[in-house]
Amino acid sequence: MKAVLTIGQKEYQIDFSKPLDISMSLRDSLDNPIAWYLDKPEIQPVRIDGWVGKVSEGQSSTNFNTIVFNPHAHGTHTECLGHITHDFYSINKQLKTFVFLSQLITVVPIKSGDDFVITKELIQSEFKSNGQEALVIRTLPNGGDKLSKNYSHTNPPYLDVEATLYIKEQGVKHLLIDLPSVDKEKDEGMLVSHKAFWGINDVVKIGEEARMDCTITEMVYVENKINDGFYILNLQIAPFENDASPSKPVLYNIENV
């Protein structure tokens, strides 16, 4: 189904029948991607007094599962500034629109000491200013192991704070990345890139410069067959009243370019 979307002053023709899903599914399996030292998610039928909520076991007319997971640790998720603030802010309240012009870029993180870092220069070399509100960062190598990787204690690549500030200065409001965090895994709680992107200096008393409607989406997976360039992004979340929600970002090719 083709449609014309108006974003700002421009019209974009897309085909809704050809989505490019860049989310990772959540599974009750050790093959589910995992971060932050947690175990796998659990998806299990309810069991009450010998009754099992599973049709295949012959006791129930419905499948009736309970799901236990952590959005930050178990796959693609979108978070608001409430992730790091003293006061509570919900992604369900802060993210109010869901369709954006987006650019997809691919970078190779640079070795820096014991780390691999995405630098400002890497972002600058790929970023093309076109009024995009969203930026998707794919890192190389980009193997299918990202779909089942346990990131705990692996010191994954991360965004240098100067790169994050550059992204913010370009007007990007929705940052998506295929890593478990924009910050270093073990950084003593500094979270410098999170704070820089959301414009927060004091997590207890956030100021007027705080970017309330901006989001960070982590642990996306962008297949190699999807080329760098501009897309329409539909950023879908579940309506959790929480700082973060599992999410399903979907890209659409722009056909009138």
C-alpha positions as CSV (number, residue, x, y, z in Angstrom):
1,M,0.0,0.0,0.0
2,K,1.6,3.2,-1.2
3,A,1.1,6.5,0.6
4,V,2.4,10.1,0.6
5,L,3.6,11.4,4.0
6,T,4.1,15.1,4.7
7,I,6.9,15.8,7.1
8,G,7.8,19.4,7.6
9,Q,7.5,21.0,4.2
10,K,8.3,17.9,2.2
11,E,6.3,15.0,0.8
12,Y,7.6,11.5,0.9
13,Q,6.2,8.6,-1.1
14,I,6.6,5.2,0.7
15,D,5.2,1.7,0.3
16,F,3.7,0.4,3.6
17,S,3.8,-3.2,2.1
18,K,7.6,-3.2,2.2
19,P,8.7,-2.6,5.8
20,L,12.3,-2.9,6.9
21,D,12.1,-4.1,10.5
22,I,15.2,-3.2,12.4
23,S,14.1,-4.6,15.8
24,M,15.1,-7.9,17.4
25,S,12.5,-10.3,18.7
26,L,12.3,-11.3,22.4
27,R,12.5,-15.0,23.0
28,D,12.5,-17.4,26.0
29,S,15.9,-18.6,25.0
30,L,19.6,-18.3,25.8
31,D,19.9,-17.2,22.2
32,N,18.0,-14.1,23.0
33,P,20.4,-11.0,23.1
34,I,21.3,-10.2,26.7
35,A,23.0,-7.3,28.4
36,W,23.6,-6.0,31.9
37,Y,24.3,-9.3,33.6
38,L,20.8,-10.6,33.6
39,D,19.6,-14.1,32.6
40,K,17.4,-14.7,29.6
41,P,13.7,-13.6,29.4
42,E,11.0,-16.0,30.5
43,I,7.8,-16.7,28.6
44,Q,5.9,-19.4,30.5
45,P,2.3,-20.5,30.7
46,V,0.4,-19.6,33.9
47,R,0.1,-22.5,36.3
48,I,-2.7,-22.4,38.9
49,D,-3.7,-25.4,41.1
50,G,-2.6,-27.9,38.5
51,W,-4.2,-25.9,35.6
52,V,-1.7,-25.0,32.8
53,G,-2.5,-22.1,30.4
54,K,-1.3,-24.0,27.3
55,V,-3.6,-25.5,24.7
56,S,-1.1,-28.2,23.7
57,E,-1.2,-29.6,27.2
58,G,-4.9,-30.2,26.9
59,Q,-6.1,-28.2,29.9
60,S,-6.8,-24.8,28.4
61,S,-8.7,-23.4,25.5
62,T,-6.2,-20.6,25.3
63,N,-2.4,-20.0,25.5
64,F,-2.0,-17.8,28.6
65,N,1.6,-16.8,29.1
66,T,3.4,-14.6,31.6
67,I,6.4,-12.7,30.3
68,V,9.3,-11.6,32.6
69,F,11.9,-9.5,30.9
70,N,13.9,-6.2,31.2
71,P,13.6,-3.8,28.3
72,H,17.1,-2.5,28.7
73,A,18.7,-6.0,28.8
74,H,16.7,-8.2,26.5
75,G,16.5,-6.6,23.0
76,T,15.4,-3.6,21.1
77,H,14.1,-0.9,23.4
78,T,13.4,2.9,23.3
79,E,14.1,5.0,26.3
80,C,13.4,8.6,27.4
81,L,15.3,10.9,29.7
82,G,13.5,9.2,32.6
83,H,16.1,6.5,32.3
84,I,18.6,8.6,34.2
85,T,16.6,11.2,36.1
86,H,15.6,11.4,39.8
87,D,12.0,12.1,39.0
88,F,9.9,9.7,37.0
89,Y,9.3,10.3,33.3
90,S,7.5,7.7,31.1
91,I,8.4,6.9,27.5
92,N,4.7,6.5,26.9
93,K,4.2,10.1,27.8
94,Q,7.3,11.7,26.3
95,L,7.2,10.1,22.9
96,K,4.2,11.6,21.3
97,T,4.8,11.3,17.5
98,F,6.1,8.2,15.8
99,V,7.1,8.9,12.2
100,F,10.3,10.7,11.2
101,L,12.7,11.3,8.4
102,S,15.8,9.2,9.3
103,Q,19.3,8.6,8.0
104,L,21.0,5.3,8.3
105,I,24.8,5.3,8.5
106,T,27.4,2.6,9.0
107,V,30.6,3.1,11.0
108,V,33.6,1.1,12.1
109,P,34.4,1.9,15.7
110,I,38.0,3.0,16.3
111,K,40.3,1.3,18.8
112,S,41.1,3.6,21.7
113,G,43.1,1.9,24.5
114,D,41.1,-1.1,25.6
115,D,37.9,0.3,24.0
116,F,36.3,0.6,20.6
117,V,34.7,4.1,20.2
118,I,32.5,5.8,17.7
119,T,34.0,9.2,17.3
120,K,32.7,12.6,16.1
121,E,34.8,12.3,13.0
122,L,33.2,9.0,12.1
123,I,29.7,10.5,12.4
124,Q,30.7,13.7,10.6
125,S,32.0,11.7,7.6
126,E,28.7,10.0,7.1
127,F,26.1,12.5,8.3
128,K,24.3,14.4,5.6
129,S,22.1,17.2,6.9
130,N,18.7,17.0,5.4
131,G,16.4,17.9,8.2
132,Q,16.3,14.4,9.6
133,E,15.1,14.0,13.1
134,A,16.3,10.4,13.5
135,L,19.7,8.8,13.0
136,V,20.3,5.1,12.9
137,I,23.8,3.9,13.5
138,R,24.9,0.5,12.3
139,T,28.3,-0.7,13.4
140,L,30.7,-3.1,11.7
141,P,31.3,-6.0,11.9
142,N,27.6,-6.7,11.5
143,G,27.2,-10.4,11.7
144,G,24.0,-12.3,12.7
145,D,25.6,-13.0,16.1
146,K,24.2,-9.6,17.2
147,L,20.8,-11.4,17.3
148,S,21.9,-13.7,20.1
149,K,24.9,-12.0,21.7
150,N,25.4,-11.9,25.5
151,Y,27.0,-8.4,25.9
152,S,27.6,-8.7,29.7
153,H,31.3,-8.0,30.6
154,T,32.3,-7.7,27.0
155,N,33.0,-3.9,26.9
156,P,31.0,-3.2,23.7
157,P,31.8,-0.2,21.5
158,Y,30.1,3.1,22.5
159,L,29.6,6.7,21.4
160,D,32.3,9.2,22.4
161,V,30.6,12.2,24.1
162,E,31.8,14.6,21.4
163,A,30.1,12.4,18.8
164,T,26.9,12.5,20.8
165,L,27.1,16.3,21.2
166,Y,27.6,16.6,17.4
167,I,24.5,14.4,16.8
168,K,22.5,16.6,19.1
169,E,23.7,19.8,17.5
170,Q,22.5,18.5,14.1
171,G,19.0,18.5,15.4
172,V,18.6,14.7,15.8
173,K,15.9,13.9,18.3
174,H,15.8,10.2,18.0
175,L,19.0,8.2,18.1
176,L,19.1,4.5,17.3
177,I,22.1,2.3,17.6
178,D,22.8,-1.5,17.3
179,L,24.7,-1.6,20.7
180,P,23.4,-2.2,24.2
181,S,24.2,1.4,25.2
182,V,25.5,4.7,23.8
183,D,27.8,4.7,26.8
184,K,30.7,2.6,28.0
185,E,29.5,-0.6,29.7
186,K,31.4,0.1,32.9
187,D,31.8,3.8,33.3
188,E,31.2,4.3,37.1
189,G,27.7,5.6,36.4
190,M,28.8,8.7,34.5
191,L,26.5,8.1,31.5
192,V,28.1,11.0,29.7
193,S,26.5,10.3,26.3
194,H,23.0,9.8,27.7
195,K,23.3,13.1,29.6
196,A,24.8,14.9,26.6
197,F,22.0,13.8,24.2
198,W,19.2,14.7,26.6
199,G,20.8,17.9,27.7
200,I,21.0,17.0,31.4
201,N,23.7,18.3,33.7
202,D,21.9,17.5,37.0
203,V,19.8,14.4,37.1
204,V,18.0,15.6,40.2
205,K,17.1,19.1,39.0
206,I,16.9,19.0,35.2
207,G,16.9,22.4,33.5
208,E,15.0,24.0,30.7
209,E,17.6,22.7,28.2
210,A,16.5,19.1,28.9
211,R,15.2,17.5,25.7
212,M,12.0,15.9,27.0
213,D,10.7,14.6,23.7
214,C,14.0,13.0,22.6
215,T,14.6,9.2,22.7
216,I,17.5,6.7,22.5
217,T,16.8,3.3,21.0
218,E,19.4,0.6,21.6
219,M,20.0,-2.9,20.4
220,V,18.5,-2.5,17.0
221,Y,19.7,-4.8,14.2
222,V,20.0,-3.5,10.6
223,E,20.6,-6.2,8.1
224,N,23.5,-5.7,5.7
225,K,21.1,-5.8,2.7
226,I,19.7,-2.4,3.9
227,N,21.7,0.3,2.3
228,D,22.9,3.5,4.0
229,G,20.7,6.5,3.2
230,F,17.5,8.2,4.0
231,Y,14.3,6.4,5.1
232,I,11.0,7.1,6.8
233,L,11.2,5.7,10.3
234,N,8.1,4.4,12.2
235,L,9.2,4.1,15.8
236,Q,6.7,1.8,17.5
237,I,6.6,1.3,21.3
238,A,4.5,-0.6,23.7
239,P,2.5,1.7,26.0
240,F,4.4,1.0,29.2
241,E,4.4,3.7,31.9
242,N,8.2,3.2,32.4
243,D,11.4,5.0,31.4
244,A,11.8,2.5,28.5
245,S,9.7,0.1,26.4
246,P,10.4,-2.7,24.1
247,S,10.1,-1.2,20.6
248,K,9.8,-2.1,17.0
249,P,11.5,0.5,14.7
250,V,10.6,0.0,11.1
251,L,12.2,1.8,8.1
252,Y,10.5,2.5,4.8
253,N,12.3,3.3,1.5
254,I,11.5,6.7,0.1
255,E,10.4,6.2,-3.4
256,N,10.4,9.7,-4.7
257,V,14.1,10.4,-4.5
